[in-house]
Amino acid sequence: MVYSGDPVLAEDLLFKPEHSLIEQSLHSRMGATTTNGDGFGIGWYGESPVPAVFKSVDPAWNDENLRELTTQVRTALLFAHVRASTGTPVQRSNCHPFRHGRWLWMHNGAVFGFHELKREIMFAVDASLYPDVQGSTDSEALFFIALTFGLEDDPFTGVARAVGFVEDLAERRGVANPVQATMAASDGTSVWAFRYSTQHASRTLFHSTNVAQLRDLHPEVEMLQTLGDDTRFIVSEPLRDLPGAWREVPESSCGIIQPGDDEIRAFAPIRPARVA
């Protein structure tokens, strides 16, 4: 889940919605796994341009520190993730979101064949970035490949080149359909959310609709009265069954939450150039 808008308590975002992310960690309706209990993490922007991160290997529904922390953290931009491991160890460094400088990153899905591709993927990470890799997941590897390919200067192109690099490598190594991904990245000002898979059958991803219009449609929903007009959510599955509140992010696209008008752009990987 990504939240962007007026500063609100993290508790209101994570625990209070009808089908909150904490509820989804136990009873996901649309995810690849029903239970996501292999750790969790939140990242948020506050007084510093560098975001804070809190992670744990405990299940999100059973972590008293998370409940305590979220009653005090007030933020205008929050990343939150519950994890179901795709094969790498359950450890804090493998929990999302991942952080580098002022950037946050999280990923649902997998790089299939990562065990076979890992050596070449990690060797492609820029030498100046490599010491900052902390865990062993395909998700963090994808983040650092995107950083290598320029995510900090142009997130859209950096991610397109990262996905293209993985697909090209997988093709050369005989790995079919390597990328399954919904991804989010932020620099604290804007958010880029991607929905893409090699098979063009990606995991679910939704964005919220106009809050001012929803207030008129659903005056009975108290939560809507507390949210500002610039509120945006990006979620793997809706936080509440509310007609008109959610729209699916199109397949092979990138949604951008930014100052001014938001944007949805078609997304396609950029393969590495090869000399004949």
Secondary structure, DSSP 8 states (H G I E B T S, - for coil): -EEEEEEEEHHHHHTSSTT-HHHHHHH-SSSSSS---S-EEEEE--SSSS-EEEEESS-GGG-HHHHHHHTT-EEEEEEEEE---SSS---GGGSS-EEETTEEEEEEEEETTHHHHHHHHHHHS-TTTGGG--S--HHHHHHHHHHHTTTTT-HHHHHHHHHHHHHHHHHHTT--S-EEEEEEEE-SS-EEEEEEETTS-----EEE--HHHHHHH-TT-HHHHHS-TT-EEEESS-SS--TTSEEE--SSEEEEE-SSS-EEEE----------
